[in-house]
Amino acid sequence: MTVSNTIKILRTVQQVRQWRAQCFLRNESVGFVPTMGALHAGHCSLINQSIKENDKTVVSIFVNPSQFAPHEDLDNYPRTLDHDLQILQTNNNNNNNNNNNNKIVDAVFVPKVSEMYPSGISLDIDKQRGAFVTVHGSSEQLEGITRPQFFRGVATVVTKLLNIVQPTNIYFGQKDAQQCVVIQNLVKDLIINTNVRIMPTLRESNGLAMSSRNQYLSQEMKDKSSLIYQGLKTGENYYLNHSKDSGDKVSANEILQQIKPIISSDPDFDIEYIAVSHPETLEDLDYVVPGTGAIVSTAVKVPKENSDEKARLIDNIILH
């Protein structure tokens, strides 16, 4: 265990369990924010919500290999641990300067892959050995169509982290809407004693959802990518206007017809999907019923800076 100013850096499961045991003895609530690093203001908003609601807060930084397919960008995924620790320390200093009752991030869990996958891990799902977790019914659609092993990897690593940390509350951002549904179902079905807290998406000034993948983009492409949120908001406004007028259900296809032309107006964008889904089951909807609502989500590939490759951006809005 090492200490970075006020933040304990925990590198093994045993160290986390020892730290957590002391919290149990003091009857302290623990908030947990799992991340893959490359921290930004969106992560800090989750962290500060945890600090506000719990006696102690722990953050994990772990790039989880099991949610990447062999052809995906695991090797290129940004790993910026020193910078991430500095962001956490700066966030702590800001909280102290704001007289936030000395509420800070108390610990960071930074495990090696071998710590999280004692049986080893291959990106080839047919070669993987050991225990894995699949949440059926909410993992196969939307993101699961183009990334079929993604939520198996997410569910597995989150289950491991929940077993290790045993948090009172765990925090996720609404940007990853399908992930939120998967984790909520995971916690419910495996009867895990934690509260899943879903917090609003934090956005750039132009509406672009904050994401670690945004650092792949030039400023010009970040500005262009604001079309994604503009399209979603246009769909939301259409729903609000028509549900207000009729007080009844609104056609999902008509909502989609408002969104697609805006996002597809940039010829460099490749739309993987735009979907209107049930907020709990993620089933495709024909109509959105006020009171039940929907998740309107999209995945769009946009050009990376100085590269022939494209970055995959996701976003969503919630209709009530």
N, C-alpha and C positions, 0 to 999 in steps of 0.2 A: 504494500500500500504506500503510495506517495501522496504528498500534499502540494497542490499548486495554489499558493497564497491561502485562500479560505476554502478551496475545493479539494476534497479527498478524491484521489484517482484510484479506483478499484479495478484490478485487472483479472481477478479470478472469481469463480463462483464462491469459493470459501470466504474471500474477503467481503463480498456483498452480503453473504449470510451472517457474518459476524457483525457487520454494520447494522443490518436489519434487526438482528437480535437485540441490540442495544435500544433500538427504537421501540421494539415490543416491550422491553422492560420499563421504559419510560412512558409507555402508553401513548406514543406519538403517532399521529397519522402520517402516512407517506404517500406523496404524489410521485408519479413516474411518467417521464416523457421519453419514449423510445425513438431514436433517430438513426439515420445512416450517415450522420455528419454533414459536412458542407452547410453548416448552420447559417440561417438568415433570420430576418425579423419575424417571419412566420413561426419559426421554432421558438423564438424568444417570447412570442405572445402566448404560446402553450405553456412554456416554462413559468412565465409570470402568473398565469392563471393557477398553475399548480402551487406556486409559492403563496399565492393569496389564500388558497383553500386548504392547505396542509401544513403540518408542523415541520416536516422535512420534505425535500424534493431531491430526487435522483434522476439523472439523465443518462441514457445509454447511447454510445456511439459505436455502431457495428454495421459494416457493409455486409449484408446477409447473402452469401453466395447461392443459397438454395432457391431464391426467388428469381434468379437469372437463368435464362436458357443459354446453351452453348454459343449461340450466334449473337447474344446481346452484349451490352457494354460494361460487363463487370470490371474488366481490367482498366477501362477508361473512366469508371465512375470516380468523381472527385473525392480524394482523401486528403483532408486538410486538418489533421488533428491539432497541431499547434495553434492554428488560426481559430479552430473551434473552441479550444480551451480559453483562448484570449477573449473570444466573444462572451463566453460564460462568465469569465472574471469581470469583464466590463459591465455585463448585465448585473452582476452582484454589486459592483461599485456604484452603479446608478441607483439600485434599490437602497443601498445604504445612504447615499447622498440625498435621497428623497425621504429619508426618515421612515423607511418602510419596516420599522421594528426589527431591523437586522434580519429580515427574511431573505434568504439567499438559496442558490443551488448548493446543496451540502455535499453531494458526491456525484462522480461520473464513473460509469461502468464502461470500461474499454477492453473488452475481451479479445483474445486471439480466436481465429477460426477453430483451432483445435480445442479450445475451451468450450465452445458452443456446440461443436459436432465431434464428440469423442470417438465416434465410429468413422470419422472422415466424411468428406462430402465431395461428390462429383457433380458437375453441371449436367451431365447426362443422367436423366432420371432413371434410366434402365440400369445404371451402374450404382445407384445410391443404395446404401445399406443403413439399417437402423430404423428408428421410429420417426414417422412423419404424420402430420395432421392435415386432414382435408375437410373442409366445410362444404358439404354438398348442398346444392340448391341456390347458393348465392355466389359461387366462385366461377361458374362455367360461362356466364354471359358477359357481355360488355368487354371489360379488360381481359376476361378469361378466354375469349375467342382467339385473340391474337397472341396472348401470353398464357397458354394453358397450364403452365406449372407455377405461375406467379403466386397465386393465392395459397397454394399448397406450401410454398416457401414462407410466405408471410404468416400463415396460421401456425406453422411449425415454430418459427423463431419467436413469435409473440407468446406462444404457450410456454416455451422454454424460459423466456424472460419473466413471465408472470410467476412461474414456479420458483425462479431464483429470487426475485425482488419482493414478491408478495405485497404489492402496493395496495393502499386503501383506494386510490383513484389512479386511473391510467388515462392519458390525454392524447387525442388525435385531432387532426384538422379536417374540416369538412371538404377540403379540396379533394381528398382521396375518399370520395363518397362510398364507392363500392367496398373499399377496404374497411371503412367504418361499419358497414352492414355485416361484413364477414366477421369482424372481431366481436361485434355485439352478439351474433349468433354463436360464435365460439365460446364466449364467456357464459352465455345462457345454457348452452347444451352440455358443456363440460362442468357446469356448476362451480365456476371459479369465483372465489370470494373477492371480487373487486368491482368498482364502479367504473364504467366506460364513459368518459366525458368527451363529447364531441364539440369542438369550438369552431367559430366561424372562420372562413377562409380570409387570410390577410392578403391584400392586393397592393400592387404598385400603384402609383398615382394615376396611371392610364387604365387601370382595371385588370391588368395581367396578374393572374394568380401567382403569388410567390412560390418558387420552387427551386430546388438545388440545380435542376436542369437548365434554369434560365441563364446560368453562367456560360453555357455553350453558345449563347446568342449575342450578336452584335446589338448595339443600342438601336440601330435602325430596325432590326428584326424584332426586338422587344416592343418597339412602338407599333410595328405592323401586327404583332401577335395580340394586341389589344382588341383586334377584330373578333377574337374568340369570345371574350366577355361581352362585347357589344352585341354579338349575335344572340347569346344566351339571354341578355337583358331584354332584347327585342321580343324574344319568345315569351319571357315572363310578363312583359307589359301587355302583350296580346292576350295572354291568359287572364290577367287581372281585369282587363277591360271587358272581356267577353263573359267571364264568370260573374262580374258585377252586374252586367246588363241582364243576363238570363237567370242568374242565381242557380245555374245548373252546370252540368258537365260540359267540358270543352274538348273538342277533337284534338287528339295528340298529333295527328297528321298535319292539322292546320298550324299547330305550334311549331312543328318541324319545318314547315314551309316558310315560316318567318325567319328561322335561324339560318338555314343552309345557305341561302344566297349571300348573306353577309360574310360568313366565314369563307365560303368558296370564291369570294370576289378577288382574293389574292391568288394568282395562278401558281405561286410557289408552295401553297399549302396543300397537303394531302389529308383529307378527312378520312379517318378510319371508321368512325361511327358518330352519329348523333342519336340519342335515344331518350325516350320518355318512359320512365320505369316506375313501378310501384315502390314506395319508399321503404318497405320492409322486405318484400320478396324479390325485388328487382325484375319482376316479370314485365315484359313490354305491355304498355297500356294502349288501348284504342281511344279511351277518353280519360280526362283528368277530372275527378270529382272533388269540388271544394270540401275541405274537412279531412279528406283522405290525402289529397295532394299527390305529388310526384317528385322524383329526381330527374332533372333534365341534364344529361351529361354528354360530354364529347371528348374525343381524343383526336389530336391534329398533329401531323408531322410538319415541322418548319425547318428551313435551312439553318445549319450550324455556321458559326463564323469561321472563315478560312478552311472550309471543309466541303467535300461533296456529299457528306452524310447529313441526315436530318435528325433533329431532336424531337422527341415525342412529348407533347404537352397535353395535360388533361385538365378539365375544369367542369364545373357543374353549378347549377342553382337549384334551390328547393322551392317548389310550389306548394302552397298550403291550402 
